[in-house]
Amino acid sequence: MTDERSGSQDGAGTPAIAGWCLYDWANSAFPTVVSTFVFAAYFTKGVAASETEGTYLWGNAVAVAAVCIALLSPALGAIADRTGRRKPWLGVFTLVCILATAALWTVRPEAADVPRALVLVVIATIAFEFAGMFYNAMLPAVAPPGRMGRVSGIGWGVGYLGGLTCLVVALFGLVQADPPPFGLDPGAAEPVRATVLLVAAWFAVFALPVFILVPEEGPASREPMGKLVRQGVTQLWGTLRRLDPRSPVARYLVAHMLYADGLTTLFTFGGIYAAGTFGMDFSEIIVFGIALNLTAGAGAIAFGWIDDRVGPKRAILAALVGLMLFGGLALVAPDKTWFWVAGMAMGTFMGPAQAASRTLMARLAPAAQRAEMFGLYALSGKATNFAGPLTLGWATLAFDSQRAGMATILVFLAAGLALLLTVREPAHRAG
């Protein structure tokens, strides 16, 4: 007999798994090219009045998006559960993200375009996260119960490789191409701006298989949408009222919130630490980032099999221990060589920590409330995202040391690990 939290007995088949994993390949282009490496840098250096002001405005935009995601995702997930369908919601938010990303092409290197850029980035980021919520909720329907870990790991690993591949195409095919293709004008920053069109096309093309190959779990509800919205909000409120703080779901959501803060802070300040403490220039940081993506993707795929053998909870614990050990090495690294060694080792545990987290949430979530539970999961990943960077900043200032600031990341990882130890995992069936 199949556990109701694990989806169907046999999963949806190889084509559906391939289509689901390709969505990770598709959507990873957005955070890699737009949010992290290319467009974010273009905005702060080329659009805003100064780098300082640009960084401040970009940070505020990301914060606004995070608040909207945290407030709305649980209710949206509950409403989607009541409608009985997830692909239409995934399709709507994917399309919104693609269109908003493509519209960033219109952002010229002029301060007058700052408001437009910020509005579009907020819209695209919110849509990206909402789409990811419904995409994650489809995992139990796609993967056989004993293979959810490897399917999640492969998806996450494919996502790292997809984002990296799109970044390489953007850098060498557009940003650094000499002469620029398609008659793009470097004076108007068109080669850089064109990267958002590449991301939009990349997302649109590679997202199609999930809609073609992945079946829906059940029939659509015939109730009016207004009634479904009311029922969804009522369901969410009832879930929150009934949620025992001592329950596995509640404990896991808080544990995830803590170590996700540590991971987010690590991603945000890793490059700053590399530049400030080890003197790495922009090109070195890009190469380091590419190498880190490769090790993270390989780690996520490899740990997927471990996840299925020992369960996602143990996989997360192992990943967190690895991150803390090699994070400690990065803190005491005497030179750039040792930092590279520590960084590459850490990369192998970054992907697994994220992929196994998705698997554990899928195993804990009741079948009828998967989108709602992944909404709460999204909330736990965003609700206190300010805490890690804030703590790091204050520690850096107080001790006048980047190493002291980065050490606070280990505290968040350790706190999440300690609470995760108390979470009772559903009975595991090895794949």
C-alpha positions in Angstrom: 0.0 0.0 0.0 1.3 3.4 -1.0 1.8 6.2 1.6 -0.6 9.0 0.5 2.2 11.5 0.9 4.3 9.7 -1.7 2.2 10.0 -4.8 1.4 7.1 -7.1 2.9 3.6 -6.7 5.0 3.8 -9.9 5.3 7.5 -10.6 4.6 9.0 -13.9 7.2 7.3 -16.1 10.5 8.3 -17.6 9.2 10.9 -20.1 7.4 12.8 -17.3 10.5 12.7 -15.1 12.6 14.1 -18.0 10.0 16.8 -18.6 9.9 17.7 -15.0 13.7 17.9 -14.7 14.0 20.1 -17.8 11.9 22.7 -16.1 14.8 23.0 -13.6 17.2 23.5 -16.5 14.8 26.1 -17.9 14.1 28.3 -14.9 17.7 28.3 -13.5 18.7 30.7 -16.2 16.7 33.5 -14.5 18.5 33.5 -11.1 21.9 32.9 -12.6 21.9 35.4 -15.4 19.3 38.0 -14.3 19.5 38.0 -10.5 23.1 37.2 -9.8 25.7 37.7 -12.5 24.7 39.8 -15.5 21.6 42.0 -15.2 22.1 42.7 -11.5 25.6 43.9 -12.2 24.4 46.0 -15.3 21.7 47.6 -13.1 24.1 48.6 -10.3 26.9 49.8 -12.6 25.1 51.0 -15.7 21.6 52.1 -14.9 21.6 53.5 -11.4 23.2 56.8 -10.6 26.0 55.1 -8.6 27.0 51.5 -7.6 26.1 52.3 -4.0 22.7 53.6 -4.9 22.2 50.7 -7.3 23.1 48.1 -4.7 20.7 49.8 -2.2 17.8 49.9 -4.7 18.4 46.3 -5.9 18.4 45.0 -2.4 15.2 46.8 -1.6 13.5 45.4 -4.7 14.6 41.8 -3.7 13.3 42.4 -0.2 9.9 43.6 -1.5 9.6 40.5 -3.7 10.6 38.3 -0.7 7.9 39.8 1.5 5.2 39.4 -1.2 6.3 35.7 -1.7 6.3 35.0 2.0 2.9 36.5 2.6 1.1 35.1 -0.5 2.6 31.7 -1.2 0.8 29.7 1.5 -2.6 31.0 0.5 -1.9 30.6 -3.2 -0.9 27.0 -2.6 -4.0 26.3 -0.6 -6.2 27.8 -3.3 -4.4 25.7 -6.0 -5.1 22.5 -3.9 -8.8 23.3 -3.9 -8.9 23.7 -7.7 -7.3 20.3 -8.1 -4.8 21.4 -10.8 -1.3 22.7 -10.6 -0.1 23.0 -14.2 -2.4 26.0 -15.0 -0.9 27.9 -12.1 2.6 26.8 -13.1 1.9 28.0 -16.6 0.5 31.4 -15.6 3.4 32.3 -13.4 6.0 30.9 -15.8 4.5 33.1 -18.5 4.5 36.2 -16.3 8.2 35.6 -15.4 9.1 35.2 -19.0 7.3 38.3 -20.2 8.7 40.5 -17.3 12.2 39.2 -18.0 11.9 39.9 -21.7 10.6 43.4 -20.9 13.9 44.2 -19.0 15.4 44.6 -22.5 13.8 48.1 -22.5 15.9 49.2 -19.5 18.5 51.5 -21.0 21.7 52.7 -19.3 19.9 55.8 -18.0 18.9 56.7 -14.5 15.4 57.5 -15.8 14.8 53.7 -16.4 15.5 52.7 -12.8 11.8 52.6 -11.7 10.9 50.4 -14.7 13.8 48.1 -14.0 12.9 47.6 -10.3 9.1 47.0 -11.0 9.9 44.4 -13.7 12.5 42.7 -11.4 10.0 42.5 -8.6 7.3 41.1 -10.8 9.6 38.5 -12.5 11.1 37.4 -9.1 7.6 36.9 -7.5 6.4 35.0 -10.5 9.6 32.9 -10.6 9.1 31.9 -7.0 5.4 31.2 -7.3 6.0 29.0 -10.3 8.7 27.1 -8.4 6.3 26.4 -5.6 3.9 24.6 -7.9 6.7 22.9 -9.8 8.1 21.5 -6.5 4.6 20.3 -5.5 4.5 18.1 -8.6 7.5 16.0 -7.5 5.5 13.2 -5.7 3.3 12.7 -8.7 6.3 12.4 -11.0 8.7 10.3 -9.1 8.1 6.7 -7.8 8.0 6.8 -4.0 11.3 5.1 -3.5 13.1 7.3 -6.0 12.0 10.8 -5.1 15.4 11.7 -3.8 17.3 10.9 -7.0 14.6 12.6 -9.1 14.8 15.7 -7.0 18.6 15.5 -7.0 18.8 15.1 -10.8 16.4 18.0 -11.2 18.5 20.2 -9.0 21.7 19.1 -10.6 20.3 19.7 -14.1 19.2 23.1 -12.9 22.7 24.1 -11.9 24.0 22.9 -15.2 21.2 24.7 -17.1 21.9 28.0 -15.4 25.6 27.6 -16.0 25.2 26.8 -19.7 22.9 29.8 -20.2 25.4 32.0 -18.4 28.3 30.8 -20.6 26.2 31.5 -23.8 25.2 34.9 -22.5 28.8 35.9 -21.6 30.6 34.6 -24.7 27.8 34.8 -27.2 26.5 38.3 -26.3 28.4 40.3 -23.5 32.0 39.6 -24.6 31.4 38.9 -28.3 33.5 41.0 -30.6 31.9 42.2 -32.8 28.5 41.9 -31.1 26.0 39.7 -32.9 22.8 40.9 -34.6 24.2 44.5 -35.0 23.7 45.1 -31.2 25.0 48.5 -30.1 27.6 48.3 -27.2 27.1 52.1 -26.7 23.5 51.5 -25.6 24.5 48.4 -23.6 22.5 46.3 -26.0 24.7 43.1 -25.8 24.2 43.1 -22.0 20.5 43.9 -22.3 20.0 41.1 -24.9 20.9 38.6 -22.2 17.4 38.9 -20.8 15.9 38.0 -24.1 18.1 35.0 -24.2 16.9 34.0 -20.7 13.2 34.5 -21.7 13.6 32.4 -24.8 15.6 29.8 -22.9 12.9 29.6 -20.2 10.1 29.4 -22.7 11.6 26.6 -24.8 12.9 24.3 -22.1 9.8 24.8 -19.9 7.5 23.3 -22.6 8.2 19.6 -21.8 6.8 19.8 -18.3 3.4 20.9 -19.7 3.4 18.3 -22.5 4.9 15.3 -20.7 3.8 15.6 -17.0 0.2 14.5 -16.3 -2.0 16.2 -13.8 -2.7 14.4 -10.6 -6.5 14.7 -10.6 -9.5 16.3 -12.3 -10.2 20.0 -12.1 -12.8 21.2 -9.6 -16.0 22.5 -11.1 -16.7 25.0 -8.3 -16.7 28.7 -9.1 -13.2 30.3 -8.6 -14.5 32.8 -6.0 -15.7 29.9 -3.9 -12.4 28.0 -4.3 -10.5 31.1 -3.2 -12.6 31.3 -0.1 -12.2 27.6 0.6 -8.4 27.8 0.0 -8.0 30.7 2.5 -10.2 28.9 5.0 -8.2 25.7 4.5 -4.9 27.5 5.1 -6.2 29.2 8.2 -7.5 25.9 9.6 -4.1 24.3 8.8 -2.2 27.0 10.7 -4.6 26.8 13.7 -4.3 23.0 13.8 -0.5 22.9 13.2 1.1 21.6 16.4 4.4 23.3 17.0 5.8 19.9 18.0 4.6 18.2 14.8 7.2 17.0 12.3 6.0 19.5 9.7 6.2 22.5 12.0 9.6 21.5 13.3 10.9 20.9 9.8 9.6 24.3 8.5 11.5 26.1 11.4 14.6 24.0 10.8 14.5 24.8 7.1 14.0 28.5 7.9 17.2 28.5 9.9 19.6 26.6 7.6 18.0 28.2 4.5 19.0 31.6 6.1 22.6 30.3 6.3 22.6 29.1 2.7 21.1 32.3 1.4 23.7 34.4 3.3 26.5 32.1 1.9 25.3 32.6 -1.7 24.9 36.3 -1.2 28.3 37.1 0.5 30.5 34.3 -0.9 31.8 36.5 -3.7 32.2 39.5 -1.4 34.3 37.3 1.0 36.4 36.0 -1.9 37.1 39.5 -3.1 37.7 41.2 0.2 39.7 38.5 2.1 41.5 36.8 -0.7 41.8 39.6 -3.3 40.0 37.8 -6.1 39.0 40.0 -9.0 35.8 39.9 -11.0 37.0 37.4 -13.6 38.3 35.1 -10.8 35.0 35.3 -9.0 33.2 34.4 -12.2 35.4 31.3 -12.8 35.0 30.4 -9.1 31.2 30.7 -9.5 31.2 28.5 -12.6 33.3 25.8 -10.8 31.0 26.0 -7.8 27.9 25.5 -10.0 29.6 22.4 -11.5 30.4 20.8 -8.1 27.0 21.7 -6.7 25.2 20.1 -9.6 27.3 17.0 -9.4 26.7 16.8 -5.7 23.0 17.2 -6.0 22.8 14.4 -8.6 25.1 12.0 -6.6 23.3 12.7 -3.3 20.0 11.8 -4.9 20.8 8.2 -4.7 22.0 8.6 -1.1 18.7 10.3 -0.3 16.7 7.3 -1.6 18.9 4.8 0.3 18.9 6.5 3.7 16.1 9.1 3.5 16.1 12.8 2.9 16.5 13.8 6.5 19.8 12.0 6.8 20.9 13.4 3.5 20.2 16.9 4.7 22.0 16.3 7.9 25.1 14.9 6.1 25.0 17.9 3.7 24.8 20.4 6.6 27.7 18.7 8.4 29.8 18.9 5.2 29.0 22.6 4.8 29.9 23.3 8.3 33.2 21.4 8.2 34.4 22.9 4.9 32.9 26.3 5.8 35.1 26.2 8.8 38.1 25.5 6.6 37.1 28.5 4.3 37.1 30.7 7.4 40.7 29.8 8.5 42.1 29.3 4.9 45.5 31.0 4.9 45.5 31.7 1.1 43.5 31.6 -2.1 44.5 27.9 -2.8 43.0 26.6 0.4 39.9 28.8 -0.1 39.4 27.1 -3.6 39.7 23.7 -2.0 37.2 24.6 0.7 34.9 26.2 -1.7 34.8 23.3 -4.2 34.2 20.9 -1.3 31.4 23.1 0.0 29.8 23.1 -3.4 29.3 19.4 -3.4 27.1 19.8 -0.3 25.1 22.9 -1.4 23.0 21.2 -4.1 22.2 18.2 -1.9 21.1 20.4 1.0 18.5 22.0 -1.3 17.5 19.0 -3.3 16.9 16.7 -0.2 15.0 19.6 1.5 12.5 19.5 -1.4 12.2 15.7 -1.1 11.6 15.8 2.7 8.9 18.4 2.3 7.2 16.2 -0.4 7.3 13.2 2.0 5.9 15.2 4.9 3.1 16.9 2.9 -0.4 15.2 2.8 -1.3 14.4 -0.8 -4.3 16.8 -0.7 -2.3 19.7 0.6 0.9 19.5 -1.3 0.8 23.0 -2.9 -0.3 24.5 0.4 2.6 22.8 2.2 5.1 23.9 -0.4 3.6 27.4 0.0 4.5 27.2 3.7 7.9 25.8 2.6 8.4 28.8 0.4 7.4 31.0 3.4 10.0 29.3 5.6 12.6 29.9 3.0 11.9 33.6 2.7 10.3 34.8 6.0 13.6 35.6 7.8 16.0 36.0 4.8 17.1 39.3 6.3 18.4 37.7 9.5 21.5 36.0 8.1 22.8 39.0 6.2 21.9 41.4 9.1 23.8 39.2 11.6 26.7 38.9 9.3 26.9 42.6 8.7 26.8 43.4 12.4 29.4 40.8 13.3 31.7 42.1 10.5 31.4 45.6 11.9 31.8 44.6 15.5 34.9 42.5 15.0 36.2 44.5 11.9 36.7 41.2 10.2 35.0 39.5 7.2 36.0 36.1 8.7 34.1 36.9 11.9 31.0 37.9 9.8 31.1 34.8 7.7 31.4 32.6 10.9 27.8 33.6 11.7 26.6 31.4 8.8 27.8 28.4 10.6 25.6 29.3 13.6 22.5 29.3 11.4 23.5 26.0 9.8 24.1 24.4 13.2 20.8 25.7 14.6 18.9 24.3 11.7 20.8 21.0 12.0 20.0 20.7 15.7 16.3 21.2 15.2 16.2 18.9 12.2 17.5 16.1 14.4 14.2 16.3 16.3 12.0 15.9 13.2 10.3 12.5 12.8 10.6 11.4 9.2 7.8 9.3 7.6 8.6 5.6 7.1 11.2 5.4 4.4 11.2 2.9 1.5 14.6 2.6 -0.1 14.7 2.8 -3.9 
